[in-house]
């Protein structure tokens, strides 16, 4: 291959690379290492598109077991005898010889050993009594010896010699002999493996004969599921009945994209494995799209790399050496190669779940009519969004109940997030500020006491509070009644408005220690010289707080405050473990139709829609999509506007 630099030939490199991936770089740019890698990716991708299989779908489990196996020995022998297969006698003779050796030499001893080991396992129960254990061991040994002698005498009576006139005579003797070892699984398994070895050898011959016959007549005795199509005619027999035939352009990429579009079709089968599973098909389709996206990105990088290489070669007037090519890859591509695994994992664990959750919102994935694999899932477009937001009084859309419930739950979610975030934060801020005052005695003791609610598992704390706030037997109501402060029990968790107030109060008790710790650490970092200068200038405590403490603490903790707000929108535990989403909505019938309680946040409502019966995954996905679309831009916008994320001084 010439190493002369031909500028006109070099100009063809990007075009050749766009058509043949790395092959163009190898031929025109002498980029052997990089070109080989690109070419390998292209070959794998093309194989994933072109080479596939056509499923044969068994109607039931019996047919499935039939398809997995091979024809019976008698069927194969009779077929090959009629076909006058020249080596049939030699194969059957070798089989008879192998079976004779197996039964007369190893089957009896192996069966005796298996019986002895079984007796030993039974004797273990008597190990506490030494005398009984010794007797059991002795009996096991005697049983082993007697069984071996008995089987050897039995097998000696069998005639395993092959008879060419009766080709199945030795096989029938073999079956009769195998009955003697059928109770010993390991020994019988050895026999089955030995028999399968010769069955497969003959079955391959039968399959090849039938493949040739099938091309001519369209009928296949080896596998009756060949239907005469061109794919079946191209399929090759290998001695096993086939569960799939080779097919062109039915590779995993094509079938996954097709499955994403159709979400499957009803199959005439009772075998679950062969029913179309709409959800798995959707996930496979999403993965295929991501793989195609990676391939397109790599394709673009390949062409741009070819253009850059052309310019570099023209400038230097020579092709790079192998050492230079390797150095170029290690220096310029190291960062990309290093970050590639993280990007792949991000696609698998982040992008695929997000896309799947979003796509479910456009399907009818719900129980009981549309749960795979017994039932298929279909695309329904914006029907779920219409059901969620329509105010029309229609039985099909839930009579506007979903829209009313969504409005109430969304409003309460926002109110909850605001109160839960700012109450916890500023109560924690207040206690941190107070405990910083030197006039407070033993501040460490008070800090320890205030941190205790945060140290106790949140779930446990919420369970305790749920019992304390019980409207009938709760200690709080009973104490207030004994002190004659109240006459009737306060419905802490059974009245919608009181329950919401209780949630906010309990959340303050659980959440303020975290904010107190953060604020204390931020205040500790403030230099005392600032306060000393303020005192010299005559600043009061309030002025010091307003001009020094508050701005500097908020500069550090504003991102945390935004994170807490976003977290409280999805604060599933507080609602689920304290109120369970209850009580029911004030409007009659809303909770019954939508399964949403008065204190349910959007996240706890989503949980109920997926976990309770009936399961409405489609509507839960609509809510998840809305939370994601609203929350992510809000959080990103506020993060980028905080001073701690910008360069410069406070």
C-alpha positions in Angstrom: 0.0 0.0 0.0 1.5 3.4 -1.0 2.4 5.9 1.7 2.5 8.8 -0.7 0.2 11.7 0.4 -2.4 12.3 -2.4 -4.5 15.4 -1.6 -7.3 14.4 -3.9 -7.5 11.0 -2.4 -7.4 12.4 1.1 -10.5 14.5 0.3 -12.5 11.3 -0.2 -11.7 10.1 3.3 -14.6 11.8 5.1 -17.0 10.5 2.4 -15.6 7.0 2.7 -15.7 7.1 6.5 -19.4 8.2 6.4 -20.2 5.2 4.1 -17.9 2.5 5.6 -17.2 3.9 9.1 -13.6 3.0 10.1 -12.8 1.2 6.8 -12.6 4.6 5.1 -10.0 5.8 7.6 -8.0 2.6 7.2 -7.9 2.8 3.4 -7.4 6.6 2.9 -5.8 7.9 6.2 -3.8 4.8 7.4 -5.6 5.2 10.8 -5.4 1.5 11.6 -6.2 1.5 15.3 -9.0 4.1 15.3 -10.4 2.8 12.0 -10.5 -0.8 13.3 -12.4 0.3 16.4 -15.0 2.3 14.4 -15.3 -0.6 11.9 -16.0 -3.0 14.7 -18.7 -0.8 16.1 -20.3 -0.6 12.7 -20.2 -4.3 12.1 -21.8 -5.0 15.5 -24.5 -2.5 14.8 -25.3 -3.8 11.4 -25.5 -7.4 12.8 -27.9 -6.2 15.4 -30.1 -4.7 12.7 -29.8 -7.5 10.0 -29.4 -10.8 11.7 -32.3 -12.0 13.8 -34.8 -14.8 14.2 -38.4 -15.6 13.6 -40.1 -17.1 16.7 -42.1 -20.3 16.6 -44.8 -19.9 19.2 -46.0 -23.2 20.9 -49.7 -23.3 21.6 -49.2 -24.9 25.1 -46.6 -26.4 27.4 -46.8 -29.9 25.9 -46.0 -28.4 22.5 -43.2 -26.3 24.0 -41.6 -29.4 25.5 -41.9 -31.1 22.2 -40.2 -28.2 20.4 -37.3 -28.2 22.9 -36.5 -31.9 22.3 -35.5 -34.1 19.4 -37.5 -36.9 17.8 -37.8 -40.2 19.7 -35.1 -42.7 19.1 -37.5 -45.1 17.4 -38.6 -42.4 15.0 -35.1 -41.4 14.1 -33.9 -45.0 13.5 -37.0 -45.9 11.4 -36.6 -42.8 9.3 -32.9 -43.4 8.7 -33.5 -47.1 8.0 -36.1 -46.1 5.4 -33.6 -43.6 4.0 -31.0 -46.3 3.8 -28.5 -44.3 5.8 -25.2 -46.2 5.3 -23.7 -45.5 8.8 -26.8 -46.3 10.8 -25.5 -49.8 11.7 -22.1 -48.6 12.9 -23.7 -45.9 15.1 -26.2 -48.2 16.7 -23.5 -50.9 17.2 -21.3 -48.3 18.9 -24.3 -47.3 21.1 -25.0 -50.9 22.1 -21.3 -51.4 23.0 -21.3 -48.2 25.1 -24.5 -49.2 26.9 -23.2 -52.7 27.6 -20.0 -51.2 29.1 -22.0 -48.7 31.1 -24.5 -51.1 32.7 -22.0 -54.0 33.2 -19.2 -52.0 34.7 -20.3 -48.7 36.2 -24.1 -48.6 36.6 -24.2 -51.1 39.4 -21.3 -49.6 41.4 -22.7 -46.1 40.9 -26.2 -47.1 42.0 -24.7 -48.8 45.1 -22.8 -45.7 46.0 -25.9 -43.5 45.5 -27.9 -45.8 47.8 -25.1 -45.8 50.4 -25.0 -41.9 50.4 -28.7 -41.8 50.8 -28.6 -44.2 53.7 -25.8 -42.1 55.3 -27.9 -39.0 55.1 -30.7 -40.9 56.9 -28.2 -42.1 59.5 -27.2 -38.6 60.4 -30.5 -38.3 62.4 -29.3 -41.0 64.7 -25.9 -39.5 65.3 -26.7 -38.6 68.9 -26.9 -42.3 69.8 -23.5 -43.9 68.9 -24.8 -47.5 68.9 -27.7 -46.7 66.6 -25.4 -44.6 64.4 -22.9 -47.5 64.0 -25.7 -49.9 63.2 -27.1 -47.5 60.6 -23.7 -47.2 59.0 -23.2 -51.0 58.9 -26.7 -51.4 57.4 -25.8 -48.9 54.7 -22.7 -50.8 53.8 -24.6 -54.0 53.6 -27.2 -52.4 51.5 -24.6 -51.1 49.1 -22.9 -54.5 48.7 -26.2 -56.3 48.2 -27.5 -53.7 45.7 -24.3 -53.9 43.6 -24.4 -57.7 43.5 -28.2 -57.7 42.7 -27.7 -55.2 39.8 -24.7 -57.0 38.4 -26.6 -60.2 38.3 -29.6 -58.4 36.7 -27.4 -56.7 34.0 -25.6 -60.0 33.3 -29.0 -61.5 32.0 -29.4 -58.7 29.5 -28.2 -59.1 25.9 -26.9 -55.7 24.7 -25.4 -57.2 21.4 -26.6 -55.3 18.3 -28.7 -57.2 15.8 -28.6 -55.7 12.3 -31.9 -57.4 11.4 -33.7 -55.9 14.4 -32.1 -52.5 14.7 -34.1 -51.5 17.8 -33.6 -54.7 19.8 -30.5 -53.4 21.6 -32.3 -50.1 22.3 -35.3 -52.0 23.9 -32.9 -54.0 26.1 -31.3 -50.7 27.1 -34.7 -49.2 28.1 -35.5 -52.3 30.2 -32.1 -52.1 32.0 -32.5 -48.4 32.7 -35.6 -49.2 34.8 -33.3 -50.8 37.4 -31.5 -47.4 38.0 -34.4 -45.0 37.6 -34.6 -44.4 41.4 -31.1 -43.0 41.5 -31.2 -39.6 39.8 -27.4 -39.1 39.3 -26.9 -42.5 37.8 -30.0 -42.2 35.6 -28.7 -38.8 34.5 -25.5 -40.4 33.3 -27.5 -42.9 31.3 -29.6 -40.1 29.7 -26.6 -38.1 28.7 -25.0 -41.2 27.1 -28.2 -41.9 25.2 -28.6 -38.3 24.2 -25.1 -38.3 22.7 -26.1 -41.0 20.1 -29.6 -39.6 19.7 -28.2 -36.2 18.7 -25.7 -37.7 16.4 -28.5 -39.5 14.5 -30.9 -36.5 14.8 -28.4 -34.2 13.0 -28.3 -36.6 10.1 -32.1 -36.7 10.0 -32.3 -32.9 10.2 -29.9 -32.5 7.2 -31.8 -35.0 5.2 -35.1 -33.3 6.0 -33.7 -29.8 5.3 -32.8 -31.0 1.8 -36.2 -32.7 1.4 -37.9 -29.6 2.7 -36.4 -27.4 0.0 -37.8 -29.7 -2.6 -41.2 -30.7 -1.3 -42.0 -28.0 1.4 -42.7 -30.8 4.0 -40.5 -31.4 7.0 -40.9 -34.5 9.2 -38.2 -33.5 11.6 -39.9 -30.3 12.7 -43.6 -30.0 11.8 -43.5 -26.3 12.7 -41.7 -25.3 9.5 -44.5 -23.6 7.6 -43.0 -23.4 4.1 -42.0 -19.7 4.1 -38.7 -18.5 2.7 -37.3 -18.1 6.2 -38.1 -21.7 7.0 -36.5 -22.9 3.8 -33.3 -21.1 4.7 -33.2 -22.5 8.2 -30.6 -25.2 8.9 -31.3 -28.3 11.0 -28.8 -29.1 13.8 -30.4 -32.0 15.5 -32.7 -30.1 17.8 -36.2 -29.1 17.1 -36.1 -25.4 16.6 -37.8 -22.6 18.6 -36.7 -20.0 16.1 -35.7 -19.7 12.5 -33.1 -17.4 11.0 -34.6 -14.2 9.6 -33.2 -11.2 7.8 -33.7 -7.7 9.2 -35.2 -9.0 12.3 -32.3 -8.3 14.6 -32.6 -7.0 18.1 -32.6 -3.3 17.1 -35.3 -3.7 14.5 -37.5 -6.0 16.6 -37.1 -3.6 19.6 -38.2 -0.6 17.6 -41.1 -2.5 16.1 -42.1 -3.6 19.6 -42.0 -0.1 20.9 -44.3 1.0 18.1 -46.8 -1.9 18.3 -46.4 -2.9 22.0 -47.1 -6.5 20.9 -50.0 -8.4 19.5 -52.2 -11.2 20.9 -50.6 -14.6 20.5 -52.4 -17.9 20.2 -50.5 -19.5 23.1 -50.8 -20.3 26.8 -47.1 -20.4 27.3 -46.3 -17.2 29.2 -42.7 -17.0 27.9 -44.0 -16.6 24.3 -46.7 -14.0 25.0 -45.9 -10.5 24.0 -45.1 -8.4 27.1 -45.9 -4.8 26.2 -43.9 -3.3 29.1 -40.7 -5.3 28.3 -41.1 -4.4 24.6 -41.3 -0.7 25.6 -38.2 -0.9 27.7 -36.3 -2.8 24.9 -37.4 -0.2 22.4 -36.2 2.7 24.6 -32.8 0.9 25.0 -32.7 0.4 21.2 -33.3 4.2 20.6 -30.5 5.0 23.1 -28.1 2.6 21.4 -29.0 4.2 18.0 -28.4 7.6 19.6 -24.9 6.6 20.8 -24.2 5.1 17.3 -25.2 8.3 15.6 -23.1 10.4 17.9 -20.1 8.1 17.3 -20.8 8.3 13.5 -20.6 12.1 13.6 -17.4 12.0 15.7 -16.0 9.5 13.2 -16.6 11.8 10.2 -15.3 14.9 12.1 -12.3 12.9 13.1 -11.6 12.0 9.5 -11.8 15.6 8.5 -9.4 16.7 11.2 -7.0 13.9 10.2 -7.1 15.0 6.6 -6.2 18.6 7.6 -3.4 17.3 9.9 -1.9 15.0 7.2 -2.0 17.7 4.6 -0.2 20.1 7.0 2.5 17.6 7.9 2.8 16.1 4.4 2.9 12.5 5.7 0.8 9.8 7.3 1.2 9.3 11.0 3.2 6.3 12.2 1.5 3.6 14.3 3.2 5.0 17.4 1.9 8.5 16.7 -1.6 7.1 16.1 -1.6 5.4 19.5 -0.2 8.5 21.2 -3.0 10.6 19.5 -5.7 8.2 20.8 -4.2 8.1 24.3 -3.9 11.9 24.6 -7.0 13.1 22.8 -9.4 10.2 23.4 -8.5 9.3 27.0 -11.1 11.6 28.5 -13.9 10.4 26.3 -13.0 6.7 26.9 -12.7 7.3 30.6 -16.1 9.0 30.9 -17.9 6.6 28.6 -18.7 3.9 31.2 -20.3 6.6 33.4 -22.4 7.9 30.5 -23.6 4.3 29.7 -24.5 3.7 33.3 -26.3 7.0 33.4 -28.3 6.0 30.3 -29.2 2.7 31.9 -30.1 3.9 35.4 -31.4 7.4 34.7 -32.5 8.0 31.1 -34.2 4.7 30.5 -36.4 4.9 33.7 -37.2 8.5 33.0 -38.3 7.8 29.4 -40.2 4.7 30.4 -42.1 6.6 33.1 -42.9 9.4 30.6 -44.1 7.0 27.9 -46.4 5.1 30.3 -48.4 8.3 30.5 -49.4 7.8 26.9 -50.7 4.2 27.3 -53.6 2.5 29.0 -51.3 0.5 31.4 -53.8 -0.2 34.3 -55.5 -3.1 35.9 -57.4 -5.2 35.4 -57.8 -5.0 31.6 -54.3 -4.0 30.6 -51.8 -5.8 32.7 -49.2 -8.0 30.7 -48.6 -10.7 29.7 -52.2 -11.9 29.7 -53.4 -8.6 28.4 -51.6 -6.1 26.1 -51.0 -2.4 26.7 -51.9 0.1 23.9 -50.9 3.6 23.0 -53.8 6.0 23.8 -52.1 9.4 23.1 -53.3 12.3 25.3 -56.3 10.4 26.7 -54.8 10.1 30.2 -54.1 13.8 30.3 -57.6 14.5 29.2 -59.0 12.3 32.0 -56.7 13.9 34.6 -57.6 17.5 33.6 -61.0 17.4 32.1 -63.8 19.1 34.1 -66.5 17.7 31.9 -69.1 15.6 33.8 -68.5 12.4 31.9 -68.5 8.8 33.1 -65.6 8.0 30.8 -63.5 10.8 32.3 -64.5 10.2 35.9 -67.0 13.1 36.0 -64.3 15.7 36.5 -63.3 14.1 39.8 -59.7 13.6 38.7 -59.3 17.3 37.8 -60.7 18.4 41.2 -58.6 16.0 43.1 -55.4 17.0 41.1 -56.1 20.6 41.8 -56.6 20.0 45.6 -53.6 17.7 45.8 -51.3 20.0 43.8 -52.3 23.1 45.8 -51.7 21.2 49.1 -48.4 19.9 47.8 -47.2 23.4 47.2 -48.5 24.7 50.5 -46.9 21.8 52.3 -43.6 22.3 50.6 -43.5 26.0 51.5 -44.5 25.5 55.1 -42.4 22.4 55.7 -39.3 24.0 54.2 -39.4 27.4 55.7 -40.8 26.4 59.2 -38.1 23.8 59.6 -35.4 26.0 58.3 -36.1 29.2 60.2 -37.0 27.4 63.4 -33.6 25.6 63.2 -32.1 29.0 62.3 -33.7 30.6 65.4 -32.4 27.9 67.8 -29.0 27.9 66.3 -28.8 31.7 66.7 -30.1 31.6 70.2 -27.7 28.9 71.3 -24.8 30.9 69.9 -25.5 33.6 72.4 -22.9 33.4 75.3 -25.6 34.1 77.8 -27.1 30.7 77.3 -26.1 28.2 80.0 -24.8 24.7 78.9 -25.6 25.2 75.1 -24.1 21.8 74.3 -26.8 20.1 76.5 -29.6 22.0 74.7 -28.1 21.2 71.2 -28.0 17.5 72.2 -31.6 17.5 73.3 -32.8 19.3 70.1 -30.8 16.9 67.9 -32.5 13.8 69.4 -35.6 13.9 67.1 -33.2 13.9 64.1 -31.2 11.0 65.6 -34.3 8.8 66.0 -35.4 7.0 62.8 -38.1 9.2 61.1 -40.4 6.3 60.5 -40.4 5.4 64.2 -41.0 9.0 65.2 -44.0 9.3 62.9 -45.5 6.1 64.2 -45.2 7.4 67.7 -46.8 10.7 66.8 -49.6 8.9 65.0 -50.4 7.1 68.3 -50.0 10.3 70.3 -52.4 12.2 68.0 -55.0 9.4 67.9 -58.4 11.1 68.2 -60.0 8.5 70.5 -57.3 7.0 72.7 -54.3 9.3 72.0 -52.5 10.5 75.2 -52.6 14.1 74.0 -56.4 14.2 73.8 -56.8 12.2 77.0 -54.5 14.5 78.9 -56.2 17.6 77.7 -59.6 16.2 78.7 -58.4 15.1 82.2 -57.1 18.7 82.7 -60.5 19.9 81.5 -58.9 22.1 78.8 -61.1 20.5 76.1 -64.5 18.7 76.3 -64.5 16.8 73.0 -61.4 15.1 71.5 -59.6 17.2 68.9 -59.6 15.3 65.5 -55.9 15.7 65.0 -55.8 13.2 62.1 -59.4 12.8 61.1 -60.3 16.3 60.1 -58.7 17.5 56.8 -57.6 20.9 58.0 -56.5 19.9 61.4 -54.6 16.9 59.9 -52.7 19.2 57.6 -51.7 21.4 60.6 -50.7 18.3 62.5 -48.5 17.2 59.6 -46.7 20.6 59.5 -46.2 20.7 63.3 -44.8 17.1 63.5 -42.5 17.9 60.5 -41.1 20.9 62.3 -40.3 18.7 65.3 -38.6 16.1 63.1 -36.9 18.5 60.6 -35.7 21.5 62.5 -32.6 19.8 64.1 -31.1 19.3 60.6 -31.4 23.0 59.8 -30.1 23.9 63.2 -26.9 21.8 62.6 -26.4 23.4 59.2 -26.9 26.9 60.4 -24.7 26.4 63.5 -21.8 25.2 61.2 -22.4 28.1 58.9 -22.4 30.6 61.8 -19.3 29.1 63.2 -17.4 29.9 60.0 -18.2 33.6 60.3 -15.2 35.6 61.6 -15.5 37.2 65.0 -13.7 40.2 63.7 -16.9 41.2 61.8 -18.9 41.2 65.0 -16.2 43.1 66.9 -16.1 45.8 64.2 -19.9 46.0 64.4 -19.8 46.5 68.1 -17.2 49.2 67.8 -19.5 50.9 65.3 -22.3 50.7 67.8 -24.4 48.1 66.0 -27.2 46.4 68.1 -27.8 42.6 68.2 -30.6 42.9 65.6 -28.4 45.0 63.3 -25.6 42.4 63.6 -28.0 39.6 62.8 -29.5 41.5 59.8 -26.3 42.7 58.3 -23.8 40.0 59.1 -25.3 36.7 60.3 -28.3 36.4 58.1 -26.6 37.3 54.7 -23.6 35.1 55.3 -25.6 32.1 56.4 -28.1 32.4 53.5 -25.2 32.8 51.1 -24.0 29.3 52.1 -27.4 27.6 52.8 -29.7 29.0 50.0 -28.9 26.0 47.8 -29.7 23.7 50.7 -33.0 25.5 51.2 -33.8 25.0 47.5 -32.9 21.3 47.9 -35.1 21.0 51.0 -38.0 22.6 49.1 -37.7 20.1 46.2 -37.3 17.3 48.7 -40.5 18.3 50.6 -42.5 18.2 47.4 -41.6 14.5 47.2 -41.6 14.0 51.0 -43.4 10.6 50.9 -42.6 9.4 54.4 -44.1 12.2 56.4 -47.6 11.7 54.9 -47.5 8.0 54.5 -46.4 7.1 58.0 -48.4 9.8 59.9 -51.7 10.1 58.2 -51.6 7.5 55.4 -53.0 10.3 53.1 -56.2 10.4 55.1 -58.8 11.5 56.0 -61.0 11.4 52.9 -61.4 14.5 50.7 -64.2 16.9 51.9 -66.0 16.6 48.6 -68.0 13.4 48.6 -66.9 10.6 46.3 -63.5 12.1 45.3 -61.4 9.7 47.4 -63.5 6.7 46.3 -63.0 7.5 42.6 -59.4 8.7 42.7 -58.0 7.0 45.8 -56.5 10.3 47.0 -56.9 11.5 50.6 -57.1 15.0 51.9 -53.4 15.1 53.1 -52.0 13.1 50.1 -49.2 14.9 48.3 -48.7 14.2 44.6 -46.0 11.7 45.4 -48.1 9.7 47.9 -51.0 9.8 45.5 -48.8 8.4 42.8 -47.8 5.6 45.2 -51.5 4.7 45.9 -52.3 4.7 42.2 -49.6 2.1 41.6 -49.9 0.0 44.7 -53.6 -0.1 45.5 -56.2 -1.9 43.6 -57.1 -1.1 40.8 -53.6 -0.1 39.7 -53.5 2.9 37.5 -49.9 3.1 36.3 -50.9 5.3 33.4 -52.4 8.1 35.5 -49.6 7.8 38.1 -47.2 8.3 35.2 -49.0 11.5 34.2 -48.6 12.9 37.7 -44.9 11.8 37.8 -44.3 13.6 34.5 -45.9 16.8 35.7 -43.9 16.8 38.9 -40.7 16.2 36.9 -41.5 18.9 34.4 -42.3 21.5 37.1 -39.8 20.6 39.7 -36.6 20.2 37.6 -36.7 23.6 35.8 -37.6 25.3 39.1 -34.7 23.7 41.0 -32.2 24.4 38.2 -33.3 28.0 37.8 -33.0 28.8 41.5 -29.7 26.9 41.8 -28.1 28.9 39.0 -29.3 32.2 40.5 -27.9 31.6 44.0 -24.7 33.6 44.8 -22.9 30.5 46.0 -23.1 29.2 42.4 -21.7 32.4 40.9 -18.2 33.8 40.9 -17.5 37.0 42.7 -17.8 38.4 46.2 -20.9 38.3 48.4 
